[in-house]
C-alpha cells in the first residue's frame, strides 16, 4: 500500500500502518518467505515489526482494514461503537468476486505469498481510486 501510494503521489497525504488482532508475533520481523516475495517486487519489509492493534488505533486512523472475517470479528469486538464505520475489508475494492478474504499463505506453497501480493496490490489500487473519489488527491503545481 505504501509503495502504491507513493507511485500515486499520495504518500504524504495518507499514512499506512500494519497491526495484528492478536499478540502472537509482537516485535518479530515478517516471515522470511514474505520478505523474499516482496523483495522480488521491490518492496523492503526489513524494518517492519509486528504489533497488535491498540485502542488508540481506532481514534488515530480514519480507516482500518481487515484481511479476513476472523480479523474483522476481532476488530469489531475491540472497536468503540462510534468508530465502527471506519472498519472495512482490505479487498473490498475488488468487489464480490472471490477471493473476498486474503488467504493465509503461511501454511501453503511458495506461490501463496505471490497471490497475497497480487491481491494486496490490486486492492491498494482500488483504495487509491476510492481516496481520489473522496477528494484526497495529489496537489497540483
N, C-alpha and C positions, 0 to 999 in steps of 0.2 A: 504494500500500500504506500509506504513512504517513497519508494522509487517511482511509482506511477504518479504520485502527487508532484514529485519533483519534475518529472517529464512534462507534466501538465502546467507547471509554473504555479502550483498552488501550495507547495510545501511550507511556505512562510505564512500561510493563512490557516492551515489545518494541522493540528497536532495528532500524532498517532502513538498509541502505546499498546502493549500486549500484556495480558494477565490471564491466569487460570482461575477457575472457580474453586479449586482445591489446592492445598499447600504441599502436594506430594513432592514437587521438584524445586521449591523456592530456593533461589540462589544458584541453581545449576544452569549451565550453558545448554543450548539446544542439542538435540540428538545429532551425532556426527553425520548420519545419513541425510538429515535435513540440511545441515550446513553444506555438504557436498552438492546436493541437488540445487540448492540456492546459489552456491558459488558458480556452478556451470552457467547460470543465467546472469551472473554479475552482481548478485546480492551478497553482502557481507554480514553474516549473523554473529561474528566472533564476539561482539560486545554485548549481545543480548544475554540477559539472565532472567530466569523465571521468577515471577512474583505472583502473589494472589490478589485477586480483586479485593479492594478495600471499600469501606462505606463512603469514603471521600470521593471515590471514583464516580459515584452516581451524581454528585454535585459538580465535579470537575469537568466531566465530559458531556457534550451535547448528544452524543450517540454512542451506545455500547452494543457491539455486535457479537452475537453468539455463533459458534461453529456448528452446533447441533442442538437437538431438543433437550438433551440432558444438561448441557450448559445453560440453556435458556431457562430450564426449570430452576436450576440453582441461582441464576441471576434474579429471576422473579422473586424467589424466596428471600433474598437479601436486599432487594431494591425497595426503597421507600415508595409508597403508592404515588406520590407526587412526581416521581421520576420514571414511572413505568413506560411512558410514551417514548422514552429515549432508547428502549431496547428493540433490537431487530436482529435478523439473521444476516450473517455476512454474505451469504449467497442470494439474498433477496433480489438484487438487481437482475439475476439470471432468470427470474420468473418461476413458473411452476414446473419447468422441465427438470427431470431428475439429473443429477442429484440435488436435493434441496438442502442437504446437510454435507458438511465437509467430512469425508471419510477419514477414519483414523489410519494413518499409514504405518504406524509403528509395528504392527504385527503382520503386515503383508509383505509383498515382494518389493524389490527396489524401485519399481515403477510407481508405487503408491505415492512417494514423495513428489514425483513429477506431476502426477494427477492433481495432487493438492495444490501445487504451484500453478498449474493451468487454471484451476478453479478460482484461486485467490486473485490471480492476475485479471481474469475476466470479470470477477465481481468488483475488483478495485476500479476497473474502467467504468463499470456501471455506477458505482458510488460517485465517481468523479462527475459523470453526467448528471447524477442527481444533485450534487453540490452546485453545479452550474445552474440547474433549474431553480435551486433555492437562492440564487444570486451570489454565490461565492465564486468569484471569477478572478482571473489574473488582471491586475491593474494594467491599464494601457498607458503607453508612452510616458 
